[in-house]
Amino acid sequence: MRLSSRFDNKIMSLEELEDSEQCTTGCVLKSGGVLELRETDAPPFTSHTGHWTLDDDRFVMIISRTYRAGQVSKSNPTGIGEFLFTVKRRFDGMVEPIAEDIVNIGGVMMNEEEAEVGFFNLVDTGLVEDVGRIKGE
């Protein structure tokens, strides 16, 4: 797959629907296929990695999020304690032009076994990040 420079540094809003849960996360499609996640109303993650590709109008994005769970408790020595776990999702969708420089991307979310687990929309905010500043505001 190839990258498209028309998406470089676009600020997007990722809407995820998995099971009965829905969340929205801000993100930036960085040049070179790197994905940067920002503010979210989803459970907080401790770290993430992500990348994206575009081939014609087919968009693929892969995100791995690491979460911290459990707790260390002196009063419960049989507890499992604190631990980290990682959730990986593949987002596979099609680009739909909305206006000249505005797009919507919608499709399915898959787990590591490539089973469909939900749906997503990647909504173009119309803003582009410019070396730490935002163009279009």
Secondary structure, DSSP 4 states (H G I P E B T S, - for coil): ----GGGTTEEEEEEEEETTEEEEEEEEE-GGGBEEEEEESSPP-SEEEEEEEEETTEEEEEEEEEEEE----TT-TTS---EEEEEEEEEEEEEEEEETTEEEEEEEEE-TT--EEEEEEEEEEEEEEETTEEE--
